[in-house]
Each structure stands twice: as structure tokens, then as C-alpha cells.
């Protein structure tokens, strides 16, 4: 299987804090790859490096064999990488349909002159974009909320809307940052089914950060394990689950609840440094 994304000796320092430490791993084309690790392991920092929010201190990030280090976030989106966030970021005052239409309009050629004058071309573009946006809402099962403000949706549906908006850019690689955060077990199972359908129906590779072990172990292969910014282990779910290093660092700790393993003693809670080591 070909590598879609490769990270080679990837390192990110924030002053005296090393958030990512010589990380080498890859995402294969067509895979659902999971990243797990204690709070403070550097997982979200990796996403921020891939998407151009941060520039690596050292190391390489290759998309289909070509470097994307130094590219702006919008350029990386144009190359086929989109993401969701742990803290949902929607256009709350816009409707659900408008949220999904926004990235579609950015990808659709239509001059400001045509848009202002509502030329036949502009009207055709609008109809096409609306139809495409609605089809994405249908795929997420939230079409009945098309005209509702994004802020009025229940939490779980906001997650689905965020995924629909990310898919509007027609990505090759979709990054999902803790999509099950804040969900109950039933919502988490529903989300796992949705992610599997998105992977199949949209022919998109997925890189997923998650603390809900049932979700990761059921839909992800391989699973990448990080600890203190470095690669701890990588393999199939059964291999990772049986790895003594992983058990000691993460999986073997007493669980806070039925789904989420507690971080090791001394692990960071939220960002150590403006998003470092999450």
C-alpha cells in the first residue's frame, strides 16, 4: 500500500519544550490510521504541523512524496488535506447549509462581478454549490437541519456538520482531532459507524486522534502510539493492545470511565505551550 503522508524525524520545539520529538511514521493511502497517547503526548501538535499551523523545527512532511513544509494552511487544503478540531469551530451564525457551502464556494470559479449582478453563470454556480452542500448534509444525516443556525444544533450533530464541511473540500486525507470528545457511548458508536461510512463512500484516507479506545481499536489500523512527543509503538490494534510499553504508558492505567483511559501520572492536561503536546 502506497504512503499518502510521511513524517520523517519530525521535531517541534516551543522554547525549551520539545512537543514532538523525532517522529517518523506514515499514513497509507486508503487507511484509517489512529493516533493515541496520554494527554501531553504531542498528538494535536502533529496535526498542526501537517496542516501548516506550525512549521517544524526540523524534519520532513511529505504528501504523495512532495514536501508540504512551509506551505500555508490554505495551500495544504488545496492539496487535499482537511481537518476537524477538538474544540468545534463552526460559523455559528450561519445555517448548516451555509457552513458547508462556504468551502465549496471557495473552490468554485465565479467572479465578484458575476456574483454581484447575479448573472446566469453565478446562479448556476449557486445551484450547483447548494446541491453539493445538501448532499453532504444528507450523507451526515443532518439534512433536516439545513436551515438551522449551526449554534442551535446538539453537540453530536455539530460534530457531523464539521465533518461535512471538511469533506466539502474533497480531501485525500481527513484529519479528525478527538471527534468523540464529549460524546456518550451510544453517540461514540454512531460516530464510529459514520467514520467508516465516510472512509468508504468518499474514498478518503483518515488520520484520527482519539482517547476512546473502543472507537480506535474497532475502526483504525494501524494505530500509532505517542508518548512525550515521540513514537512509542505502531501496529495493528491487537499488537498495540498487547505491547507492554503501551500498557505501561497508557492502556494499563486505571480508567476514569468505561471509554477513556486516564493519562499517566505527571502527564499534561491541556496545552503545555499554546497547543504543544496535545
ZAMARGU-4260 file (C-alpha; in steps of 0.2 Angstrom, whole numbers, plus 5000, padded with zeros to 4 digits):
<rodrens>
0) 5000/5000/5000 | 5007/5017/4995 | 5011/5030/5008 | 5000/5045/5006 | 5008/5055/5020
5) 5025/5053/5028 | 5033/5061/5043 | 5052/5059/5044 | 5061/5064/5060 | 5048/5077/5064
10) 5053/5088/5078 | 5044/5104/5085 | 5051/5114/5099 | 5042/5128/5109 | 5056/5137/5118
15) 5063/5124/5130 | 5048/5112/5127 | 5050/5098/5114 | 5032/5095/5109 | 5036/5082/5095
20) 5052/5073/5096 | 5060/5065/5080 | 5043/5057/5075 | 5044/5045/5060 | 5028/5037/5054
25) 5016/5037/5039 | 4998/5036/5034 | 4995/5024/5020 | 4983/5028/5006 | 4966/5021/5009
30) 4969/5018/5028 | 4960/5024/5044 | 4975/5027/5055 | 4974/5031/5073 | 4985/5041/5084
35) 4983/5038/5103 | 4993/5043/5118 | 4992/5051/5135 | 4987/5070/5137 | 5003/5079/5133
40) 5010/5066/5120 | 5010/5079/5106 | 4996/5072/5095 | 4987/5089/5091 | 5004/5097/5088
45) 5007/5084/5074 | 4990/5089/5066 | 4996/5107/5067 | 5012/5103/5059 | 5004/5093/5045
50) 4991/5107/5041 | 5004/5121/5041 | 4998/5130/5058 | 5016/5127/5064 | 5032/5124/5055
55) 5043/5110/5061 | 5059/5114/5070 | 5067/5100/5060 | 5061/5085/5049 | 5050/5082/5034
60) 5032/5081/5030 | 5028/5073/5013 | 5011/5072/5004 | 5012/5060/4990 | 5030/5061/4990
65) 5031/5080/4989 | 5036/5091/5004 | 5022/5102/5011 | 5033/5110/5025 | 5032/5129/5023
70) 5015/5129/5014 | 5001/5140/5021 | 4986/5131/5028 | 4975/5136/5013 | 4988/5129/5001
75) 4988/5112/5011 | 4969/5112/5010 | 4970/5114/4991 | 4982/5099/4990 | 4970/5088/4998
80) 4972/5089/5017 | 4957/5095/5028 | 4954/5093/5047 | 4941/5095/5061 | 4946/5102/5078
85) 4944/5095/5096 | 4935/5111/5100 | 4922/5113/5087 | 4924/5128/5075 | 4909/5131/5065
90) 4902/5148/5058 | 4889/5148/5072 | 4878/5162/5065 | 4877/5154/5048 | 4865/5140/5044
95) 4871/5122/5042 | 4869/5123/5023 | 4879/5139/5023 | 4893/5132/5033 | 4895/5118/5020
100) 4893/5130/5006 | 4907/5141/5011 | 4922/5130/5007 | 4913/5124/4991 | 4911/5142/4985
105) 4930/5145/4988 | 4933/5131/4976 | 4921/5136/4963 | 4926/5149/4950 | 4914/5164/4950
110) 4920/5182/4948 | 4914/5195/4961 | 4906/5205/4946 | 4895/5189/4941 | 4891/5186/4959
115) 4885/5204/4962 | 4875/5205/4946 | 4868/5188/4949 | 4872/5183/4931 | 4866/5166/4924
120) 4883/5159/4927 | 4883/5165/4945 | 4865/5157/4948 | 4871/5141/4940 | 4886/5141/4952
125) 4874/5144/4967 | 4863/5130/4962 | 4877/5118/4960 | 4885/5123/4976 | 4869/5122/4986
130) 4865/5104/4979 | 4883/5098/4983 | 4881/5105/5001 | 4864/5097/5003 | 4871/5081/4998
135) 4884/5082/5011 | 4871/5086/5024 | 4862/5070/5018 | 4877/5060/5020 | 4879/5065/5038
140) 4860/5063/5041 | 4858/5081/5046 | 4848/5087/5031 | 4833/5092/5041 | 4844/5105/5050
145) 4849/5113/5033 | 4841/5130/5038 | 4845/5130/5056 | 4859/5140/5063 | 4874/5130/5067
150) 4874/5135/5085 | 4857/5128/5088 | 4862/5110/5084 | 4865/5097/5098 | 4884/5094/5101
155) 4884/5077/5092 | 4876/5085/5076 | 4888/5099/5077 | 4902/5086/5075 | 4894/5079/5060
160) 4892/5096/5052 | 4910/5100/5055 | 4915/5083/5046 | 4903/5088/5032 | 4912/5105/5030
165) 4929/5096/5030 | 4923/5084/5016 | 4917/5099/5005 | 4935/5102/5001 | 4936/5085/4993
170) 4951/5079/5003 | 4963/5065/5000 | 4967/5065/5019 | 4954/5069/5033 | 4962/5073/5050
175) 4949/5071/5064 | 4955/5078/5081 | 4946/5069/5095 | 4929/5068/5086 | 4921/5058/5100
180) 4926/5071/5114 | 4911/5074/5125 | 4900/5060/5117 | 4892/5047/5127 | 4895/5028/5122
185) 4879/5027/5111 | 4885/5043/5102 | 4903/5036/5100 | 4897/5020/5092 | 4886/5030/5080
190) 4901/5041/5076 | 4912/5026/5073 | 4899/5019/5060 | 4899/5037/5052 | 4918/5037/5051
195) 4918/5020/5042 | 4905/5026/5030 | 4914/5042/5026 | 4930/5032/5023 | 4921/5020/5011
200) 4909/5032/5002 | 4921/5047/5000 | 4936/5037/4996 | 4946/5047/5009 | 4961/5042/5020
205) 4958/5046/5038 | 4971/5051/5052 | 4962/5050/5069 | 4967/5056/5086 | 4956/5049/5099
210) 4955/5044/5118 | 4940/5032/5116 | 4949/5016/5114 | 4934/5006/5108 | 4932/5018/5094
215) 4951/5017/5089 | 4953/4998/5091 | 4937/4995/5081 | 4940/5005/5066 | 4958/5010/5065
220) 4973/5000/5058 | 4987/5004/5060 | 4987/5013/5077 | 5001/5025/5081 | 5006/5027/5099
225) 5015/5043/5105 | 5022/5047/5122 | 5031/5063/5127 | 5032/5069/5109 | 5040/5053/5102
230) 5034/5037/5094 | 5031/5023/5106 | 5024/5010/5095 | 5014/5007/5079 | 5005/4992/5073
235) 4988/4983/5071 | 4976/4986/5086 | 4979/4969/5093 | 4998/4972/5093 | 4996/4989/5101
240) 4984/4982/5114 | 4997/4969/5119 | 5013/4980/5119 | 5020/4981/5136 | 5027/4998/5133
245) 5009/5004/5128 | 5001/4996/5143 | 5014/5004/5154 | 5012/5021/5147 | 4994/5022/5143
250) 4982/5007/5141 | 4986/4999/5158 | 4982/5014/5169 | 4966/5014/5179 | 4951/5021/5168
255) 4942/5036/5173 | 4926/5029/5164 | 4921/5015/5153 | 4929/5023/5137 | 4943/5034/5141
260) 4960/5029/5149 | 4967/5040/5161 | 4984/5049/5157 | 4999/5043/5166 | 5004/5052/5182
265) 5013/5068/5178 | 5006/5069/5160 | 5000/5086/5154 | 4981/5090/5154 | 4978/5104/5141
270) 4991/5113/5131 | 5008/5114/5138 | 5013/5129/5127 | 5000/5136/5115 | 4994/5119/5109
275) 5010/5110/5112 | 5010/5091/5117 | 4991/5088/5115
</rodrens>
